[in-house]
Amino acid sequence: MLVIFDLDDTLIETSKCLTPYYLELAFSKMQQAGFEGDFNQLLTLNKRALSAKNALYELCPEKKILERGLEALSSPLPDEISLEIVPGALDVLEELQKNHTLALVTGGNADFQWKKLKKAGIQPGQFSKLVASDGPSKKLSYQTVLNELKFDPNETLVCGDRVPVDLSPAKELNLFTVHFRNGRGLFQNEPKADVDFSIDRLNQLHEVFEKA
């Protein structure tokens, strides 16, 4: 079977380790540009937003100020910040690799995403295909992985935390979907019709394969 993973909040603890840093940086840059909003409001918006970028859009309608915040979200990955792996992720990848083909489809800038992957200590070589999807949907990226690795939809499982971003595009291709309730996935869990199975710990994936 082909198993496609998301990266942020599925294999690495992005919301826990990186998002607070980037939100503070973005808010600071916006304040320097004249923004007088409340940082706690940004934290509240971010909690239920699909991304930090979406939270900034909702917080500030002023284009020039908003641009300063969005630029900050693209700042280089800081050396001093450690990036935690989701508990059990390394063991799960190692075990699955024995009998399955692994791929990674993540949203965002490719260089930035691969730096996060390596900083967390996950070996890129564990995946037969790595794709950074910078568009509005992961559907095309999933289709690319299927075509290049020569798997049919009924042989493919996708695991991610955000249902609208990770799983709904997969369900459009009739892939089996696993919702990992972690990070943003604690709140981004609709539409439920696009979820075939839900897990609270990554090592629960072994329970899924008999249903996939």
N, C-alpha and C positions, 0 to 999 in steps of 0.2 A: 504493500500500500504506500501511496505518496502522502506524507504528512507535511502540511504547510503551516508554519508558525508565523505569528506576528512577533515583533520585537518588544516594543515599549509596553510595559506592564503585563507582558506575557512571559518573556524570558528575563527581562531586566526591570528593576523597580524604578522606572522613570518618574512616576508621580511622587514617589517618596524621596528620591535622592536628587533629581535634577530640576523638577518643575518649580519648587520653592525658590531656588537660586535664580532661575530665569524670570520668574514673576517679579521678584524684588528688583532685579536689574532693569526690567522693562518699566516698572512703575517709577523707578528713580529717573530714568531717562525722560519719561513723560512729565514728571514734575519739573525737571530742568527746562522743559519746553513750555511750562506754564500751566500744566494740569493741576487742578485743585481737588481731585477726587479722593476717595477713601480706599486705602490699601485693603482693609478688611472686606470691603465690597468686592474688590477684585478676587480675593480668596473665595468668597461665597459664590461668585459667578463661575470661577474656575472649577469648583467642586463638581458641578453638573454639566460643564461644557464639554464638547467633543474634543477640544484641544485648548491649550493656553492662548493660541491665536484667536480662537473664537471668543474666549473670555474677554480679550482686549477689545475686540470689535464691539462687544456688547457694553463694555464699560465706557468707551470714549467714542463719540461720533465725530469729533474734530479730526479731520484727515491729517493735518500736519503733525499734530501731537501723537496721533495713533501710529503714524509711520515711525516715529522715534521708538515707540515700544516694540513694534514689529521687528525693527532692525536689531534691537537688543536680543530678541529670541533667536536670532541667527548668529549670535556671538560665538567665538570658538569655545570648545569644551574645556572648562578649567581643569588644570592639572591637579589642583588641591582637593577636588571633590571626588570622593570614592563612589563607585557605582555598584550597587549590590545586585547580585543575581537573585531572581525569584527562587525561594527555597525549593530545592529538589530539581531545579532545571537541568543542571549538569548531568545528574544521574539519569533523568528522563531522556535526555538527548543521547547519552551513551547507550542506554538500553534499547531505545527505538532504532538506533542506527544499525543494530545487529540484523534486523529483519525487515526494515522499511527504508524507503528513500525519503530523505528530509530536504525541505526547501524553506526559505525565509522570504516573506514578502512584507516589507515594512514601509510606512509612509514617511516622506521627508527627503531631505538632501542626502544623496548617497554617501558622500565623504563623511558627513556628520554622523550618519547612522552606523557606518562601519567602524568609525572611531569609538562609538559607544559600545559596539559589540566587542571589540578588542579590549577596551578599558575594563569591561566586566569580566574578562577572562574566558569568553566563549570563542572557540576556535571556528573560524569561517569554513575550514575544510570539512566540518561535520555536515555541511549542507551541499547538496548537489547543485543547487541553484540559489543565488542571492539576487533579490530584486528590490530596488528602492522605488516606490510608486509615488510620484510627485503630483499626480493628477487628482481629480475629484473623486475617483472611484478606483478600487483595487481590482475590478473585474477584468480589465485588460491584462493586468499583471498576472492574475491567476490563470487566464487563458494562455498566456505566454509560457508559464511554467508547465502547464499540462502538455502543450505542444512540443516543447523542447525536451521534456523528460519522457514524453510518449506514454502518458497515463490517461485513462478514461475518467470521467467524473465519478463513476461508481467505484473507483479505486482510490479516491482522494478524500482526505480529511483536512479541514482547516480549523486551527485553534487560535482564538484571539479574544481580547478583553472587551472591545467595543462592538456591539452588535451592528449598529448602522454602518460602521466603517469597515470592519473585518469580516463580518459574517453575512450580511445582506448581499453584498456583491458575489460572495461564494455561493449563496443559495440560488442566485440567478442562473448559475451554471450547474445547478443540481449537485453541488458538492455537499458532503456530510459536514455539519458545522458543530463545533464545540465551543461553548461560551465559558471562558475562564473569568470568574467573578473576582477580579483583582484590579487595583488602581481605578482608572476611570470606568472600568467594567462593573464596578459596584453600583453605578448609577446609569451608565449607558447600556441598558439591557433590553431595549425595544428595537424592532418588533419581535416579540417572542416567537412568532410563526417562523422566523428564520433561524431558530435555534433547535438543533436536534438533541443536544445533550448539554448539561451544565455541570461544571466542576468548581470546587472551592480551593482545591490544591492541585498543582500540576501533576503530581504523581497519581492522581485519579484517572489519568488518561488510559491506564491499562484496563480500566473497566469499560472503556468505550469501544474497543476494537471488535468485540463480539456483536455490537449493535451497528457498527458502521457498514 
